Amino acid sequence: SLAIQSILHGKQGQIDKLHLKMLHPKDKIKAIETQLKTFTHQLRYALKQQIQHKQERLNRHKMLGTNNVQHVLKIKTTQLVSLSAKLGALSPLGVLDRGYTLIRNQDGNTISSSHHLTAGQPVVIQWYDGRLSATIDG
């Protein structure tokens, strides 16, 4: 019957446990050594896996960091080129390059109005590609 089978199964489990207890000490040591080798192998494998996962994660973060730096560098380079072009257009040489001239007195100060000039005054006229000394006629 089912009840008897259950009892027999329970008794068989008890017998197996007792049998293990009755093992010769040499066999017990061998079983424990086998268990220890198994646990050591599992531990080494787990550590190796953990190191590999951490290395992969580090590599991903490194790549993301490199990509971010390259992206920021590209943006900043574009901004620098744009600002450099604007600055060049506003610089005195940039203005001269567009066909304008600078007129300076003998002290090197820029003349910004004809009211600052007098007849016979020596000046220096500067173009993009050179300069020339002149005298104001009047």
Backbone as a ProteinNet text record, in pm:
[ID]
protein_1_A
[PRIMARY]
SLAIQSILHGKQGQIDKLHLKMLHPKDKIKAIETQLKTFTHQLRYALKQQIQHKQERLNRHKMLGTNNVQHVLKIKTTQLVSLSAKLGALSPLGVLDRGYTLIRNQDGNTISSSHHLTAGQPVVIQWYDGRLSATIDG
[TERTIARY]
83.4	0	88.2	23.2	93.4	158	92.5	145.5	270.8	268	383.5	501	471.8	578.6	641.2	559.4	608.5	698.7	655.6	736	867.7	860.5	981.2	1077.6	1021.5	1104.3	1175.9	1103.3	1162.3	1271.1	1244.4	1343.6	1466.4	1445.5	1558.1	1647.1	1583.6	1660	1741.5	1681.3	1754.3	1871.7	1847.4	1954	2068.9	2035.1	2140	2223.2	2156.4	2228.2	2318.1	2265.4	2345	2462.3	2437.9	2545	2660.3	2623.5	2726.7	2804.4	2732.8	2800	2894.2	2861.4	2939.9	3060	3071.7	3183.8	3315.6	3409.2	3542.9	3599.1	3674.4	3729.9	3807.8	3875.4	3950.5	3855.1	3741.5	3641.8	3577.9	3557	3500.4	3594.8	3723.4	3822.3	3823.9	3815.9	3815.5	3692.3	3575.9	3452.5	3463.3	3520.9	3536.7	3636.3	3744.2	3840.7	3775.7	3692.3	3621.4	3529.8	3458.4	3370.8	3452.7	3566.4	3652.1	3701.8	3743	3787.6	3674.5	3554.6	3438.6	3411.5	3411.5	3385.7	3495	3620.5	3732.2	3716.9	3682.1	3661	3546.7	3436.7	3321.6	3358.6	3434.6	3475.1	3565.7	3662.4	3751.8	3673.7	3581.8	3501	3417	3355.8	3272.6	3356.8	3475.6	3562.9	3607.5	3641.2	3682.5	3569.2	3447.2	3330.7	3308.5	3320.8	3299.4	3403.8	3528.2	3634.2	3606.5	3563.9	3535	3420.3	3314.9	3201.7	3244.6	3326.3	3373.7	3461.8	3545.5	3632.4	3549.3	3445.4	3357.4	3286.2	3242.3	3174.2	3270.6	3392.9	3494.5	3522.6	3533.7	3557.7	3443.2	3318.6	3203.2	3208.4	3237.4	3244.1	3359.3	3469.6	3584.8	3549.4	3479	3440	3340.9	3245.2	3149	3220.4	3315.2	3390.8	3469.7	3534.1	3611.1	3519.7	3405.1	3310	3259.6	3231.5	3184.4	3291.6	3415.1	3524.5	3541.2	3535.7	3550.2	3435.4	3314.1	3198	3213.7	3250.9	3269.9	3383.4	3490.6	3603.3	3560.9	3478.6	3430.6	3344.9	3255.8	3170	3256.1	3350.5	3434.7	3523.8	3570.2	3650.6	3567.1	3443.5	3353.1	3327.4	3304.7	3282.8	3406.8	3524	3648.1	3668.2	3641.6	3655	3558.7	3435.2	3334.5	3375.3	3417.7	3458.5	3584.6	3674	3795.6	3762	3666.3	3624.4	3560.7	3477.8	3414.7	3519.6	3613.7	3719.3	3805.3	3835.4	3914.2	3844.2	3711.5	3635.6	3635	3643.7	3640.1	3779	3882.1	4017.3	4057.6	4150.5	4194.6	4244.8	4318.5	4366.3	4250.9	4149.4	4031.2	3957.9	3950.1	3885.4	3967.3	4099.5	4186.3	4174.1	4158.3	4145.4	4020.4	3920.5	3797.3	3807.6	3924.6	3943.3	3951	3941	3950.4	4096.5	4121.8	4257	4253.1	4369.3	4385.5	4479.9	4444.8	4532.3	4578.4	4710.5	4768.7	4854.9	4861.7	4951.1	5092.9	5187	5327.2	5347.6	5259.7	5270.3	5213.4	5151.2	5093.8	4948.9	4889.4	4748.5	4659.1	4550.4	4457.7	4379	4366.1	4286.1	4145.4	4047.9	3912	3819.9	3867.8	3782.9	3871	3816.3	3892.1	3914.3	3837.3	3852	3980.7	4042.9	4166.8	4290.2	4268.3	4379.1	4395.2	4518.7	4546.4	4632.8	4626.9	4705.2	4853.4	4926.1	5069.9	5106.5	5006	5033.7	5078.1	5190.9	5233.9	5150.2	5113.8	5035.8	5092.1	5050.2	5084.7	4952.8	4940.2	4819.6	4853.6	4771.7	4799.1	4688.9	4731.3	4641.7	4668.5	4596.5	4615.5	4755.8	4804.9	4931.7	5049.4	5034.1	5147.3	5104.5	5200.5	5172.1	5249.9	5205.1	5265.5	5260.7	5366.6	5367.6	5308.3	5232.4	5168.8	5160.5	5125	5106.1	4968.4	4896.9	4761.8	4775.4	4699.7	4706.7	4611.6	4503.5	4420.8	4282.5
-118	0	124.8	236.2	364	406.5	382.4	420.5	340.5	213.6	127.5	170.5	205.1	250.4	379.5	468.2	594.2	567.9	476.4	442.6	379.9	289.2	224	325.3	419.5	523.2	606.3	644	719.3	640.6	511	425.7	409.5	400.7	388.2	512	631.1	754.9	753.7	704	695.3	598.7	488.9	389.6	451.3	529.2	593.7	689.5	766.7	859.7	785.1	678.2	598.9	533.7	492.3	429.8	529.6	655.5	757.8	778	772	788.9	672.5	558.8	439.1	427.4	517.3	509.9	511.4	446.4	443	585.1	624.5	760.1	794.5	697.1	721.3	760	690.7	721	857.5	889	1021	1132.2	1113.3	1213.9	1228.3	1115.2	1118	1192.7	1165.8	1234.2	1384.2	1419.9	1562.1	1628	1557.9	1612.4	1635.4	1541.7	1556.9	1679	1692.2	1809	1937.4	1936.6	2054.9	2091.9	1991.4	2018.2	2077.7	2023.5	2074.8	2220.4	2249.1	2386.3	2481.5	2435.3	2518.5	2551.1	2449.9	2471.3	2570.7	2552.2	2642.5	2785	2799.3	2932.6	3000	2925.3	2982.1	3023.3	2940.6	2971.9	3097.5	3104	3220.3	3347.7	3341.3	3459.1	3499.5	3398.7	3427.2	3495.3	3445.8	3505.1	3648.2	3668.1	3801.8	3899.7	3857	3943.3	3974.9	3875.3	3896.4	3995.8	3982.2	4075.6	4217.9	4229.3	4362.3	4423.2	4341.1	4389.9	4437.6	4361.4	4401.5	4532.1	4544.8	4668	4786.9	4764.5	4869.7	4911	4813.8	4844.3	4924.5	4889.1	4965.7	5109.7	5128.3	5264	5342.8	5273.4	5338.7	5386.5	5301.7	5337.7	5454.4	5449.9	5559.8	5689.7	5682.4	5801.6	5857.1	5769.1	5812.4	5876.4	5813.7	5869.2	6005.2	6020	6148.7	6255.8	6221.9	6318.6	6359.3	6262.3	6293.1	6381.5	6354.8	6435.2	6579.1	6594.2	6728.3	6799.9	6728.4	6787.7	6835.4	6757.1	6795.3	6922	6927	7045.1	7167.6	7152.8	7266.2	7311.5	7217.6	7253.8	7333.6	7290.4	7363	7503.4	7514.9	7646.4	7734.4	7675.1	7751.1	7802.6	7718.8	7760.2	7874.9	7862.6	7966.5	8098.3	8091.2	8213.2	8273.5	8189.4	8237.9	8313.1	8260.8	8328.7	8463.6	8467.1	8594.3	8694	8645.7	8732.9	8784.6	8696.6	8737.8	8845.2	8834.5	8934.3	9069	9067.2	9191.9	9248.8	9172.2	9219.7	9327.3	9413.9	9517.4	9459.3	9350.2	9290.5	9233.6	9181.5	9131.8	9244.7	9359.3	9476.7	9524.6	9528.1	9570.5	9475.3	9347.6	9247.4	9271.8	9337.5	9365.5	9497.7	9560.3	9678.5	9809.5	9807	9929.8	9960.4	10083.7	10122.2	10177.2	10177.6	10241.6	10359.5	10469.6	10586.9	10614.8	10627	10650	10776.7	10845.1	10961.2	10911.3	11004.5	10966.6	10887.2	10905.8	10833	10691.4	10658.8	10525.9	10515.2	10628.4	10626.6	10630.7	10555.7	10549.6	10679.6	10730.9	10850.9	10802.4	10838.6	10788.5	10893.3	11016.2	11121	11221.3	11279.4	11380.2	11505.2	11522.9	11639.2	11630.6	11513.1	11496.4	11520.2	11562.1	11584.4	11733.5	11772.1	11910.4	11906.5	12015	12022.2	12012.4	11933.6	11916.7	11809.4	11749.7	11647.1	11516.7	11459.4	11330.9	11216.7	11121.6	11005.3	10880.1	10765.7	10637.4	10571.3	10534.9	10466.8	10318.1	10236.5	10092.6	10018.2	9935.8	9844.3	9702.8	9608.5	9468.6	9419.3	9462.3	9407.4	9504.8	9614.8	9706.3	9841	9933.1	10067.9	10171.8	10297.9	10407	10532	10610.1	10738.3	10844.3	10935.6	11042.3	11168	11278.6	11406.1	11458	11509.6	11561.8	11697.8	11713.9	11837.8	11943	11907	12013.3	11993.8
0	0	0	-21.3	-34.4	97.4	205.5	336.6	368	334.9	362	274.3	148.2	58.1	110.3	162.6	217.2	336.9	421.7	539.8	496	397.8	348.1	286.2	213.3	150.8	257.7	361	471.3	540	561.6	627	537.8	407.3	314.4	322.2	332.1	346.8	474.3	581.5	708.1	695.5	627.1	608.5	528.4	422.4	341.9	426.9	511.9	599.6	696.6	752.3	845.3	773.6	652.1	573.9	553.1	522.5	506.5	635.9	748.5	877.1	904.7	850.8	876.8	782.8	687.9	595.1	671.1	614.8	672.5	670.5	771.4	774.6	647.8	590.7	467.9	354.5	347.2	244.3	268.8	397.9	431.6	384.4	412.2	372.2	220.4	151.9	5.9	-46	15.3	-25.5	0.2	114.6	148.2	52.2	18.1	-77.7	-213.3	-255.1	-382	-376.5	-264.9	-246.9	-250.7	-182.2	-177	-316.3	-394.1	-531.4	-614.3	-596.8	-670.3	-632.7	-501.9	-456.3	-503.6	-499.5	-545.4	-693.6	-771	-914.5	-938.5	-865.5	-881.5	-842.5	-734	-688.6	-792.1	-843.9	-945.5	-1069.8	-1110.9	-1228.7	-1203.9	-1084.1	-1051.1	-1049	-990.5	-986.5	-1126.4	-1207.5	-1344.6	-1421.6	-1404.2	-1470.4	-1422.3	-1291.7	-1235.9	-1290.3	-1296.1	-1350.2	-1497	-1571.4	-1713.6	-1731.5	-1651.1	-1660.9	-1623.9	-1519.6	-1478.9	-1588	-1651	-1758.8	-1877.3	-1912	-2022.4	-1989	-1865.2	-1822.2	-1828.4	-1781	-1786	-1930.2	-2019	-2160.6	-2220.8	-2184.6	-2235.4	-2186.1	-2056.7	-2001.8	-2063.3	-2086.5	-2149.1	-2289.4	-2364.5	-2500.4	-2497.9	-2404.4	-2393.9	-2358.6	-2265.5	-2227.3	-2344.1	-2419	-2536.2	-2639.7	-2663.9	-2761	-2715.5	-2584.4	-2533.1	-2548.7	-2517.4	-2530.6	-2676.6	-2766.8	-2909.1	-2957.2	-2908.4	-2947.9	-2897.7	-2771	-2714.5	-2787.2	-2817	-2888.9	-3027.5	-3094.9	-3228	-3219.2	-3120.6	-3102.4	-3071.8	-2979.3	-2940.4	-3056.7	-3137.9	-3255.1	-3353.8	-3375.8	-3465.5	-3412.4	-3280.9	-3220.1	-3234.7	-3214.6	-3226.5	-3368.5	-3466.5	-3606.6	-3636.3	-3587.7	-3610.8	-3544.9	-3418.2	-3348.3	-3410	-3455.4	-3519.9	-3648.3	-3723.9	-3847.6	-3815.3	-3711.2	-3671.4	-3624.5	-3544.2	-3494.6	-3609.6	-3705	-3821	-3901.9	-3913.2	-3989.4	-3918.4	-3785.3	-3708.8	-3679.8	-3700.6	-3670.7	-3771.3	-3733.6	-3827.5	-3959.5	-3955.1	-4080.1	-4161.3	-4092.6	-4163.6	-4233.1	-4166.8	-4227	-4347.4	-4332.6	-4442.8	-4561	-4532.5	-4638.5	-4722.6	-4664.1	-4739.8	-4817.4	-4821	-4904.6	-4828.5	-4699.8	-4621.1	-4590	-4540.6	-4499.9	-4358.4	-4294.1	-4163.2	-4183.2	-4122.1	-4129	-3986.5	-3970.9	-3838.1	-3842.8	-3728.8	-3720.3	-3691.8	-3673.7	-3652.6	-3523.5	-3426.4	-3299	-3309.4	-3422.5	-3441.6	-3399.9	-3358.4	-3318.3	-3441.9	-3438.3	-3550.9	-3559.3	-3682.2	-3707.7	-3741.9	-3658.5	-3679.3	-3741.8	-3756.5	-3813.9	-3888.7	-3995.4	-4071.2	-3986.4	-3882.5	-3794.4	-3711.9	-3707.1	-3631.9	-3718.8	-3842.6	-3935.6	-3963.8	-3992.4	-4032.6	-4158.5	-4235.8	-4359.4	-4325.5	-4404.8	-4385.9	-4283.3	-4222.5	-4120.6	-4187.8	-4142.7	-4198.6	-4138.5	-4222.2	-4178.3	-4244.5	-4193.3	-4254.6	-4292	-4420.1	-4467.8	-4479.5	-4415.3	-4415.6	-4489.7	-4587.8	-4658.4	-4606.8	-4660	-4619.4	-4654.5	-4767.6	-4816	-4804.8	-4729	-4714	-4659.3	-4654.8	-4603.2	-4682.7	-4667.7	-4743.2	-4656	-4657	-4585.4	-4677.2	-4618.1	-4697.5	-4612.2	-4678.6	-4609.3	-4646.1	-4547	-4570.3	-4639	-4751.5	-4828.2	-4773.8	-4731	-4680.9	-4710.5
[MASK]
++++++++++++++++++++++++++++++++++++++++++++++++++++++++++++++++++++++++++++++++++++++++++++++++++++++++++++++++++++++++++++++++++++++++++

